[in-house]
Amino acid sequence: MKNKLTGRIPKKGEKGYIAWQRRFNILLTAAMYLLAVGIYLLGYLTMHTNKNLWTVIAVLSILPASKNAVRMIMFLRVSPTREAFYERLAPIEKGLPVLYDLIFTTYEKAYVARALVYGGGNICVCSVESKDQAGKLTEHLESMIREKYSGLSVKVFTDEEAFFLRASEILEHFGEKESGKKEGVDFSALRRTIEAMVL
């Protein structure tokens, strides 16, 4: 089950990650529950009673299925990113590092970031679903990122047009893929930090 945008299974931060995870987790959760029911039926049909080891195994197999069901519900609550959004960000991606489809989780709330653009010490995030929570997402990102990378500027935009305007400005001033290294921040290391923060 590969991504139609890239032709392979998307990883965190890649186009189509949310859409792929939605489909994958629906299928995985259904398969895990069917497996639990199958184990129970195997025991019941062979032993003709509920009081057997197969029933215990079936009940225990419900635990990981339920854990995955929670993950599935998290992804079902988020609509997939529109392809038009990816297309509009494509010119910026040619000159700056971009991460897509990020779901930042905190104790209070999950925040969806459609894209994160980095250039010249500036992190620009598009999170249109978090209109009333942009400040909290900014604080969360700053606290998590600044532990390792001081001096980075984090700005969360809840308006798509404002995000594209800022991303274009960053591209104009710091428009090359290696901009992270010029500023003393290795983007591949920053990317790993961000990926550790998302679902």
N, CA, C and O of each residue as an XYZ file, in Angstrom:
796
protein
N       0.853     -1.178      0.000
C       0.000      0.000      0.000
C       0.892      1.233      0.000
O       1.257      1.730      1.065
N       1.251      1.736     -1.189
C       2.197      2.831     -1.300
C       1.477      4.151     -1.535
O       0.308      4.177     -1.918
N       2.182      5.225     -1.302
C       1.644      6.566     -1.471
C       1.592      6.929     -2.936
O       2.570      6.732     -3.657
N       0.455      7.463     -3.398
C       0.326      7.830     -4.806
C       1.160      9.059     -5.158
O       1.478      9.274     -6.327
N       1.520      9.871     -4.154
C       2.325     11.058     -4.424
C       3.791     10.719     -4.671
O       4.413     11.287     -5.569
N       4.342      9.813     -3.897
C       5.774      9.524     -3.990
C       6.079      8.131     -4.535
O       7.222      7.856     -4.898
N       5.083      7.245     -4.599
C       5.304      5.902     -5.105
C       5.913      4.956     -4.076
O       6.285      3.834     -4.419
N       6.020      5.384     -2.830
C       6.546      4.538     -1.764
C       5.865      4.901     -0.456
O       5.102      5.864     -0.391
N       6.140      4.136      0.573
C       5.529      4.403      1.879
C       6.165      5.670      2.461
O       7.380      5.720      2.646
N       5.341      6.707      2.753
C       5.916      7.952      3.279
C       6.339      7.820      4.735
O       5.695      7.141      5.535
N       7.436      8.488      5.050
C       7.925      8.541      6.427
C       7.434      9.835      7.072
O       6.846     10.685      6.404
N       7.678      9.975      8.368
C       7.302     11.207      9.058
C       7.928     12.400      8.351
O       9.106     12.387      7.995
N       7.114     13.428      8.158
C       7.612     14.637      7.531
C       7.530     14.647      6.020
O       7.912     15.633      5.391
N       7.036     13.563      5.417
C       6.936     13.495      3.958
C       5.496     13.685      3.501
O       4.552     13.482      4.265
N       5.348     14.076      2.244
C       4.024     14.294      1.661
C       3.181     13.028      1.759
O       3.662     11.928      1.488
N       1.921     13.193      2.148
C       0.989     12.074      2.192
C       1.073     11.206      3.428
O       0.424     10.162      3.491
N       1.868     11.616      4.426
C       2.048     10.796      5.623
C       0.733     10.590      6.376
O       0.429      9.471      6.788
N      -0.043     11.651      6.560
C      -1.307     11.538      7.300
C      -2.285     10.630      6.551
O      -2.888      9.741      7.153
N      -2.443     10.846      5.255
C      -3.382     10.032      4.465
C      -2.992      8.556      4.506
O      -3.849      7.685      4.652
N      -1.686      8.280      4.377
C      -1.239      6.894      4.393
C      -1.448      6.262      5.768
O      -1.896      5.120      5.865
N      -1.126      6.998      6.823
C      -1.291      6.467      8.178
C      -2.756      6.196      8.502
O      -3.068      5.234      9.203
N      -3.654      7.039      7.997
C      -5.088      6.791      8.210
C      -5.477      5.424      7.639
O      -6.080      4.605      8.333
N      -5.128      5.184      6.372
C      -5.478      3.911      5.728
C      -4.799      2.733      6.417
O      -5.431      1.713      6.694
N      -3.505      2.885      6.690
C      -2.745      1.799      7.290
C      -3.289      1.406      8.657
O      -3.446      0.220      8.948
N      -3.578      2.408      9.503
C      -4.053      2.110     10.859
C      -5.464      1.559     10.883
O      -5.795      0.778     11.775
N      -6.305      1.936      9.939
C      -7.637      1.328      9.833
C      -7.489     -0.166      9.538
O      -8.103     -1.001     10.202
N      -6.676     -0.491      8.546
C      -6.478     -1.901      8.173
C      -5.809     -2.693      9.293
O      -6.212     -3.820      9.581
N      -4.791     -2.113      9.924
C      -4.076     -2.814     10.983
C      -4.977     -3.066     12.186
O      -4.963     -4.158     12.755
N      -5.762     -2.063     12.575
C      -6.667     -2.222     13.721
C      -7.711     -3.289     13.434
O      -7.980     -4.138     14.283
N      -8.302     -3.254     12.239
C      -9.305     -4.261     11.870
C      -8.689     -5.657     11.880
O      -9.306     -6.603     12.370
N      -7.474     -5.793     11.341
C      -6.804     -7.094     11.313
C      -6.511     -7.606     12.721
O      -6.650     -8.798     12.993
N      -6.104     -6.701     13.618
C      -5.780     -7.119     14.984
C      -7.033     -7.579     15.741
O      -6.985     -8.553     16.492
N      -8.149     -6.876     15.540
C      -9.396     -7.299     16.193
C      -9.909     -8.610     15.590
O     -10.420     -9.470     16.308
N      -9.772     -8.756     14.279
C     -10.183    -10.017     13.644
C      -9.334    -11.185     14.132
O      -9.835    -12.295     14.310
N      -8.055    -10.929     14.345
C      -7.177    -11.963     14.879
C      -7.622    -12.392     16.274
O      -7.639    -13.583     16.587
N      -7.984    -11.418     17.113
C      -8.453    -11.732     18.474
C      -9.732    -12.569     18.422
O      -9.878    -13.541     19.162
N     -10.659    -12.179     17.536
C     -11.912    -12.943     17.387
C     -11.609    -14.339     16.851
O     -12.207    -15.319     17.294
N     -10.689    -14.429     15.906
C     -10.305    -15.729     15.349
C      -9.714    -16.660     16.390
O     -10.028    -17.850     16.422
N      -8.853    -16.113     17.245
C      -8.252    -16.928     18.312
C      -9.333    -17.430     19.270
O      -9.333    -18.592     19.677
N     -10.254    -16.526     19.620
C     -11.337    -16.928     20.518
C     -12.178    -18.045     19.889
O     -12.483    -19.047     20.536
N     -12.544    -17.855     18.618
C     -13.369    -18.866     17.938
C     -12.633    -20.198     17.800
O     -13.237    -21.263     17.923
N     -11.331    -20.130     17.546
C     -10.530    -21.357     17.460
C     -10.635    -22.152     18.756
O     -10.857    -23.363     18.745
N     -10.469    -21.446     19.875
C     -10.564    -22.126     21.175
C     -11.963    -22.633     21.463
O     -12.138    -23.745     21.961
N     -12.955    -21.820     21.150
C     -14.336    -22.203     21.460
C     -14.793    -23.384     20.605
O     -15.451    -24.298     21.100
N     -14.440    -23.359     19.320
C     -14.882    -24.426     18.422
C     -14.136    -25.744     18.648
O     -14.677    -26.820     18.393
N     -12.899    -25.655     19.125
C     -12.151    -26.894     19.368
C     -12.387    -27.453     20.771
O     -12.386    -28.670     20.957
N     -12.590    -26.581     21.757
C     -12.764    -27.031     23.142
C     -14.231    -27.045     23.588
O     -14.571    -27.649     24.605
N     -15.091    -26.377     22.819
C     -16.527    -26.296     23.128
C     -16.798    -25.641     24.487
O     -17.771    -25.972     25.164
N     -15.928    -24.715     24.869
C     -16.120    -23.956     26.112
C     -15.295    -22.673     26.052
O     -14.307    -22.583     25.324
N     -15.726    -21.685     26.836
C     -14.966    -20.419     26.929
C     -13.782    -20.547     27.874
O     -12.848    -19.748     27.817
N     -13.819    -21.536     28.730
C     -12.814    -21.664     29.783
C     -11.611    -22.456     29.282
O     -11.439    -23.635     29.590
N     -10.784    -21.760     28.496
C      -9.580    -22.404     27.982
C      -8.493    -21.351     27.761
O      -8.730    -20.148     27.877
N      -7.311    -21.835     27.444
C      -6.163    -20.945     27.254
C      -6.340    -20.026     26.044
O      -5.832    -18.905     26.034
N      -7.059    -20.500     25.025
C      -7.288    -19.697     23.821
C      -8.079    -18.426     24.145
O      -7.831    -17.376     23.553
N      -9.009    -18.515     25.062
C      -9.795    -17.343     25.463
C      -8.897    -16.314     26.133
O      -9.030    -15.115     25.888
N      -7.984    -16.778     26.976
C      -7.042    -15.862     27.641
C      -6.167    -15.171     26.597
O      -5.947    -13.962     26.672
N      -5.671    -15.929     25.631
C      -4.826    -15.347     24.576
C      -5.621    -14.338     23.756
O      -5.105    -13.280     23.397
N      -6.887    -14.669     23.459
C      -7.735    -13.749     22.693
C      -7.955    -12.442     23.449
O      -7.896    -11.361     22.865
N      -8.209    -12.550     24.748
C      -8.424    -11.345     25.558
C      -7.147    -10.509     25.618
O      -7.207     -9.284     25.515
N      -6.006    -11.151     25.782
C      -4.733    -10.421     25.829
C      -4.397     -9.768     24.484
O      -3.763     -8.714     24.440
N      -4.823    -10.399     23.400
C      -4.542     -9.817     22.081
C      -5.407     -8.592     21.799
O      -5.136     -7.847     20.857
N      -6.446     -8.377     22.607
C      -7.273     -7.178     22.471
C      -6.482     -5.937     22.910
O      -6.729     -4.842     22.403
N      -5.539     -6.095     23.842
C      -4.790     -4.942     24.362
C      -4.001     -4.202     23.274
O      -4.165     -2.990     23.133
N      -3.149     -4.891     22.500
C      -2.450     -4.148     21.439
C      -3.405     -3.637     20.355
O      -3.156     -2.597     19.745
N      -4.495     -4.371     20.118
C      -5.474     -3.905     19.130
C      -6.115     -2.602     19.596
O      -6.331     -1.689     18.799
N      -6.415     -2.521     20.878
C      -7.020     -1.301     21.426
C      -6.029     -0.140     21.410
O      -6.407      1.001     21.144
N      -4.773     -0.430     21.694
C      -3.746      0.614     21.639
C      -3.648      1.175     20.224
O      -3.536      2.386     20.035
N      -3.689      0.294     19.237
C      -3.630      0.746     17.851
C      -4.910      1.474     17.448
O      -4.877      2.366     16.601
N      -6.042      1.095     18.056
C      -7.306      1.783     17.767
C      -7.223      3.249     18.194
O      -7.775      4.117     17.519
N      -6.540      3.533     19.303
C      -6.356      4.919     19.752
C      -5.555      5.691     18.714
O      -5.902      6.821     18.370
N      -4.488      5.085     18.216
C      -3.675      5.720     17.166
C      -4.511      5.963     15.913
O      -4.411      7.016     15.284
N      -5.343      4.971     15.555
C      -6.201      5.109     14.382
C      -7.151      6.295     14.553
O      -7.341      7.084     13.628
N      -7.741      6.413     15.733
C      -8.682      7.510     16.002
C      -7.975      8.861     15.899
O      -8.549      9.823     15.390
N      -6.727      8.937     16.383
C      -5.958     10.187     16.278
C      -5.798     10.595     14.814
O      -5.957     11.766     14.469
N      -5.486      9.633     13.963
C      -5.298      9.964     12.544
C      -6.626     10.227     11.841
O      -6.677     11.037     10.916
N      -7.695      9.562     12.259
C      -9.001      9.794     11.641
C      -9.535     11.191     11.959
O     -10.322     11.740     11.189
N      -9.122     11.759     13.068
C      -9.568     13.103     13.439
C      -8.906     14.189     12.592
O      -9.334     15.343     12.619
N      -7.872     13.827     11.848
C      -7.130     14.794     11.033
C      -7.423     14.525      9.561
O      -7.238     13.410      9.074
N      -7.877     15.548      8.868
C      -8.121     15.374      7.436
C      -6.794     15.384      6.681
O      -5.872     16.104      7.064
N      -6.686     14.595      5.615
C      -5.441     14.580      4.834
C      -5.169     15.946      4.198
O      -6.097     16.703      3.915
N      -3.923     16.243      3.984
C      -3.523     17.504      3.357
C      -3.915     17.494      1.885
O      -3.747     16.489      1.194
N      -4.436     18.619      1.416
C      -4.848     18.735      0.015
C      -3.624     18.724     -0.903
O      -2.574     19.268     -0.561
N      -3.775     18.101     -2.066
C      -2.666     18.057     -3.029
C      -2.329     19.454     -3.535
O      -1.179     19.736     -3.872
N      -3.335     20.331     -3.589
C      -3.090     21.711     -4.029
C      -2.115     22.418     -3.090
O      -1.326     23.256     -3.527
N      -2.169     22.079     -1.798
C      -1.245     22.664     -0.824
C       0.179     22.220     -1.136
O       1.102     23.035     -1.136
N       0.360     20.922     -1.403
C       1.688     20.411     -1.750
C       2.224     21.104     -3.002
O       3.390     21.496     -3.058
N       1.352     21.249     -4.008
C       1.773     21.862     -5.267
C       2.188     23.315     -5.066
O       3.152     23.785     -5.672
N       1.459     24.014     -4.218
C       1.779     25.424     -3.975
C       3.103     25.582     -3.223
O       3.796     26.587     -3.384
N       3.444     24.603     -2.416
C       4.684     24.677     -1.634
C       5.890     24.121     -2.403
O       7.026     24.261     -1.950
N       5.654     23.498     -3.548
C       6.737     22.870     -4.323
C       7.872     23.830     -4.675
O       9.032     23.441     -4.537
N       7.605     25.073     -5.124
C       8.729     25.980     -5.440
C       9.589     26.308     -4.219
O      10.803     26.477     -4.335
N       8.959     26.398     -3.057
C       9.707     26.693     -1.835
C      10.556     25.490     -1.442
O      11.672     25.644     -0.945
N      10.019     24.288     -1.669
C      10.733     23.059     -1.324
C      12.009     22.900     -2.146
O      12.943     22.222     -1.718
N      12.051     23.520     -3.319
C      13.251     23.425     -4.153
C      14.426     24.174     -3.546
O      15.580     23.846     -3.823
N      14.141     25.195     -2.706
C      15.223     25.990     -2.137
C      15.411     25.874     -0.641
O      16.449     26.270     -0.110
N      14.394     25.321      0.059
C      14.472     25.226      1.516
C      14.017     23.851      1.990
O      13.208     23.208      1.320
N      14.518     23.389      3.127
C      14.015     22.135      3.690
C      12.570     22.306      4.163
O      12.238     23.283      4.833
N      11.719     21.346      3.807
C      10.299     21.383      4.178
C       9.895     20.031      4.748
O      10.260     18.986      4.208
N       9.141     20.056      5.842
C       8.534     18.851      6.405
C       7.028     18.995      6.290
O       6.489     20.085      6.479
N       6.350     17.902      5.983
C       4.897     17.923      5.790
C       4.188     17.036      6.809
O       4.799     16.173      7.439
N       2.876     17.271      6.955
C       1.967     16.374      7.684
C       2.483     15.978      9.069
O       2.689     14.798      9.354
N       2.686     16.972      9.915
C       3.198     16.723     11.256
C       2.069     16.850     12.278
O       1.285     17.798     12.225
N       1.986     15.902     13.200
C       1.017     15.982     14.288
C       1.811     16.022     15.591
O       2.349     15.012     16.044
N       1.870     17.226     16.184
C       2.584     17.416     17.443
C       1.639     17.090     18.588
O       0.532     17.626     18.650
N       2.061     16.222     19.489
C       1.215     15.835     20.611
C       1.777     16.404     21.912
O       2.979     16.342     22.174
N       0.870     16.959     22.718
C       1.218     17.434     24.054
C       0.241     16.774     25.020
O      -0.655     16.040     24.603
N       0.416     17.036     26.304
C      -0.498     16.465     27.291
C      -1.913     17.017     27.132
O      -2.890     16.321     27.410
N      -2.021     18.270     26.686
C      -3.327     18.904     26.572
C      -4.008     18.677     25.238
O      -5.225     18.493     25.197
N      -3.253     18.683     24.136
C      -3.860     18.732     22.810
C      -2.899     18.202     21.760
O      -1.685     18.162     21.962
N      -3.471     17.799     20.639
C      -2.671     17.441     19.465
C      -2.802     18.580     18.450
O      -3.905     19.057     18.185
N      -1.680     19.008     17.889
C      -1.657     20.102     16.927
C      -1.224     19.560     15.569
O      -0.252     18.810     15.473
N      -1.948     19.943     14.525
C      -1.633     19.498     13.173
C      -0.888     20.608     12.455
O      -1.361     21.743     12.392
N       0.258     20.285     11.922
C       1.029     21.222     11.107
C       1.088     20.660      9.698
O       1.659     19.593      9.472
N       0.504     21.372      8.761
C       0.501     20.920      7.365
C       1.895     20.972      6.771
O       2.254     20.133      5.945
N       2.687     21.958      7.191
C       4.058     22.074      6.681
C       4.912     22.853      7.659
O       4.423     23.686      8.421
N       6.201     22.560      7.618
C       7.203     23.268      8.405
C       8.344     23.601      7.459
O       8.925     22.711      6.838
N       8.663     24.878      7.350
C       9.734     25.341      6.460
C      10.866     25.866      7.328
O      10.634     26.560      8.318
N      12.107     25.523      6.944
C      13.267     25.992      7.700
C      14.241     26.709      6.777
O      14.520     26.260      5.666
N      14.749     27.833      7.265
C      15.789     28.537      6.523
C      16.409     29.633      7.365
O      15.692     30.438      7.960
N      17.709     29.673      7.423
C      18.417     30.755      8.091
C      18.065     30.954      9.554
O      17.988     32.090     10.021
N      17.852     29.871     10.282
C      17.518     29.983     11.694
C      16.047     30.282     11.958
O      15.663     30.528     13.102
N      15.221     30.264     10.915
C      13.785     30.537     11.033
C      12.982     29.271     10.767
O      13.190     28.594      9.761
N      12.069     28.959     11.673
C      11.139     27.848     11.481
C       9.752     28.462     11.302
O       9.260     29.196     12.159
N       9.147     28.144     10.182
C       7.847     28.687      9.808
C       6.874     27.505      9.681
O       7.116     26.585      8.901
N       5.775     27.531     10.448
C       4.856     26.394     10.525
C       3.454     26.819     10.086
O       2.971     27.876     10.493
N       2.803     26.005      9.262
C       1.413     26.230      8.864
C       0.526     25.264      9.650
O       0.602     24.047      9.478
N      -0.318     25.836     10.517
C      -1.206     25.019     11.342
C      -2.597     25.646     11.349
O      -3.011     26.247     12.341
N      -3.313     25.501     10.237
C      -4.613     26.168     10.083
C      -5.676     25.604     11.022
O      -6.643     26.298     11.335
N      -5.519     24.367     11.474
C      -6.501     23.765     12.381
C      -6.385     24.285     13.810
O      -7.291     24.071     14.615
N      -5.301     24.956     14.135
C      -5.043     25.399     15.514
C      -5.218     26.907     15.659
O      -4.407     27.565     16.312
N      -6.265     27.456     15.058
C      -6.442     28.908     15.019
C      -6.385     29.560     16.403
O      -5.762     30.611     16.558
N      -7.014     28.964     17.394
C      -7.032     29.560     18.722
C      -5.872     29.086     19.595
O      -5.736     29.535     20.733
N      -5.036     28.187     19.077
C      -3.972     27.597     19.892
C      -2.576     27.844     19.329
O      -1.630     27.161     19.722
N      -2.426     28.802     18.421
C      -1.123     29.039     17.782
C      -0.045     29.373     18.799
O       1.091     28.917     18.672
N      -0.394     30.173     19.815
C       0.585     30.544     20.839
C       1.087     29.345     21.614
O       2.276     29.246     21.916
N       0.178     28.431     21.938
C       0.572     27.239     22.698
C       1.454     26.317     21.862
O       2.405     25.730     22.379
N       1.142     26.186     20.572
C       1.987     25.358     19.704
C       3.362     25.999     19.564
O       4.373     25.297     19.586
N       3.413     27.312     19.422
C       4.700     28.015     19.334
C       5.530     27.766     20.586
O       6.717     27.453     20.498
N       4.903     27.907     21.754
C       5.608     27.668     23.021
C       6.125     26.234     23.099
O       7.254     25.993     23.527
N       5.284     25.283     22.678
C       5.683     23.873     22.718
C       6.897     23.632     21.828
O       7.862     22.995     22.248
N       6.849     24.142     20.601
C       7.966     23.944     19.669
C       9.231     24.619     20.186
O      10.315     24.039     20.143
N       9.088     25.829     20.667
C      10.264     26.538     21.182
C      10.892     25.803     22.352
O      12.115     25.682     22.426
N      10.064     25.310     23.266
C      10.616     24.621     24.432
C      11.298     23.317     24.040
O      12.320     22.959     24.626
N      10.756     22.606     23.066
C      11.344     21.328     22.659
C      12.593     21.519     21.797
O      13.572     20.787     21.942
N      12.551     22.496     20.908
C      13.660     22.681     19.964
C      14.816     23.445     20.598
O      15.981     23.132     20.355
N      14.493     24.440     21.405
C      15.550     25.286     21.964
C      16.406     24.585     23.001
O      17.456     25.101     23.382
N      15.976     23.412     23.468
C      16.838     22.645     24.369
C      18.138     22.281     23.668
O      19.205     22.268     24.283
N      18.039     21.983     22.364
C      19.228     21.585     21.602
C      19.730     22.690     20.684
O      20.927     22.784     20.412
N      18.806     23.531     20.204
C      19.166     24.531     19.194
C      18.736     25.912     19.668
O      17.591     26.313     19.459
N      19.632     26.630     20.294
C      19.303     27.986     20.756
C      19.399     28.948     19.576
O      20.149     28.720     18.627
N      18.636     30.010     19.655
C      18.712     31.034     18.616
C      17.794     30.823     17.437
O      17.791     31.640     16.517
N      17.018     29.761     17.428
C      16.076     29.552     16.333
C      14.808     30.355     16.582
O      14.329     30.450     17.712
N      14.278     30.925     15.522
C      13.028     31.672     15.602
C      11.894     30.760     15.125
O      11.971     30.189     14.036
N      10.841     30.623     15.941
C       9.704     29.765     15.593
C       8.463     30.638     15.446
O       8.120     31.402     16.348
N       7.790     30.518     14.292
C       6.554     31.266     14.055
C       5.515     30.303     13.490
O       5.747     29.642     12.478
N       4.358     30.237     14.165
C       3.253     29.381     13.728
C       2.195     30.260     13.081
O       1.743     31.237     13.677
N       1.800     29.914     11.863
C       0.775     30.654     11.128
C      -0.500     29.829     11.044
O      -0.472     28.659     10.662
N      -1.625     30.455     11.407
C      -2.925     29.786     11.282
C      -3.650     30.240     10.012
O      -4.723     29.733      9.686
N      -3.056     31.192      9.308
C      -3.581     31.655      8.031
C      -2.642     31.161      6.926
O      -1.446     31.452      6.934
N      -3.203     30.417      5.985
C      -2.392     29.811      4.936
C      -1.663     30.862      4.103
O      -0.492     30.688      3.766
N      -2.354     31.950      3.774
C      -1.737     32.989      2.947
C      -0.547     33.627      3.661
O       0.490     33.876      3.046
N      -0.694     33.886      4.943
C       0.400     34.476      5.726
C       1.586     33.512      5.788
O       2.741     33.936      5.735
N       1.294     32.216      5.898
C       2.359     31.208      5.923
C       3.136     31.217      4.613
O       4.367     31.235      4.620
N       2.421     31.204      3.482
C       3.106     31.181      2.184
C       3.903     32.462      1.952
O       4.973     32.426      1.345
N       3.389     33.586      2.430
C       4.122     34.846      2.308
C       5.431     34.774      3.083
O       6.483     35.144      2.562
N       5.373     34.295      4.336
C       6.589     34.191      5.159
C       7.562     33.165      4.593
O       8.772     33.392      4.579
N       7.031     32.033      4.125
C       7.902     31.011      3.529
C       8.610     31.553      2.292
O       9.778     31.242      2.058
N       7.908     32.361      1.500
C       8.520     32.975      0.311
C       9.611     33.958      0.712
O      10.647     34.043      0.051
N       9.380     34.710      1.805
C      10.405     35.640      2.292
C      11.652     34.897      2.757
O      12.775     35.318      2.478
N      11.449     33.800      3.461
C      12.590     32.996      3.923
C      13.341     32.434      2.719
O      14.571     32.414      2.708
N      12.604     31.977      1.703
C      13.224     31.460      0.480
C      14.052     32.547     -0.200
O      15.161     32.290     -0.668
N      13.506     33.762     -0.249
C      14.196     34.876     -0.902
C      15.516     35.205     -0.206
O      16.508     35.516     -0.864
N      15.524     35.134      1.132
C      16.722     35.506      1.883
C      17.693     34.353      2.135
O      18.905     34.558      2.206
N      17.155     33.145      2.270
C      18.016     32.002      2.614
C      17.775     30.839      1.667
O      17.793     29.684      2.091
N      17.553     31.123      0.403
C      17.072     30.118     -0.537
C      18.052     29.131     -1.089
O      18.366     29.174     -2.279
N      18.543     28.245     -0.269
C      19.271     27.083     -0.760
C      19.163     25.975      0.264
O      18.984     26.234      1.454
N      19.270     24.756     -0.192
C      19.049     23.592      0.666
C      20.018     23.510      1.840
O      19.675     22.947      2.880
N      21.202     24.052      1.695
C      22.205     23.929      2.747
C      22.171     25.095      3.735
O      23.117     25.285      4.499
N      21.085     25.876      3.724
C      21.044     27.062      4.588
C      21.202     26.710      6.055
O      21.742     27.504      6.825
N      20.743     25.537      6.455
C      20.870     25.130      7.853
C      22.316     25.026      8.282
O      22.655     25.399      9.405
N      23.174     24.525      7.411
C      24.581     24.372      7.765
C      25.279     25.727      7.842
O      26.189     25.912      8.649
N      24.857     26.674      7.006
C      25.457     28.005      7.057
C      25.219     28.679      8.395
O      26.079     29.392      8.910
N      24.044     28.444      8.946
C      23.683     29.081     10.198
C      24.177     28.302     11.416
O      23.892     28.689     12.550
N      24.896     27.235     11.204
C      25.418     26.460     12.314
C      24.461     25.390     12.816
O      24.733     24.738     13.824
N      23.333     25.204     12.118
C      22.363     24.181     12.491
C      22.270     23.164     11.363
O      21.931     23.501     10.229
N      22.571     21.936     11.688
C      22.463     20.850     10.718
C      20.994     20.451     10.638
O      20.433     19.943     11.609
N      20.362     20.681      9.468
C      18.925     20.428      9.367
C      18.584     18.954      9.551
O      17.508     18.638     10.059
N      19.461     18.053      9.156
C      19.157     16.622      9.334
C      19.028     16.284     10.820
O      18.189     15.464     11.194
N      19.841     16.899     11.662
C      19.722     16.684     13.107
C      18.465     17.351     13.649
O      17.775     16.782     14.495
N      18.164     18.553     13.168
C      16.942     19.246     13.570
C      15.720     18.446     13.138
O      14.737     18.355     13.873
N      15.784     17.869     11.951
C      14.673     17.050     11.454
C      14.427     15.856     12.373
O      13.279     15.544     12.690
N      15.493     15.189     12.802
C      15.335     14.040     13.711
C      14.681     14.465     15.022
O      13.855     13.738     15.574
N      15.055     15.650     15.519
C      14.444     16.171     16.747
C      12.953     16.408     16.544
O      12.142     16.043     17.396
N      12.591     17.013     15.426
C      11.180     17.287     15.140
C      10.405     15.998     14.950
O       9.289     15.868     15.452
N      10.981     15.041     14.232
C      10.304     13.755     14.006
C      10.046     13.007     15.317
O       9.064     12.275     15.437
N      10.929     13.197     16.291
C      10.736     12.551     17.601
C       9.573     13.165     18.364
O       9.045     12.550     19.291
N       9.166     14.378     17.982
C       8.100     15.089     18.676
C       6.717     14.803     18.090
O       5.711     15.157     18.705
N       6.644     14.177     16.929
C       5.352     14.018     16.244
C       4.867     12.582     16.266
O       5.628     11.641     16.493
N       3.565     12.448     16.021
C       2.896     11.150     16.012
C       3.250     10.380     14.758
O       2.780      9.258     14.570
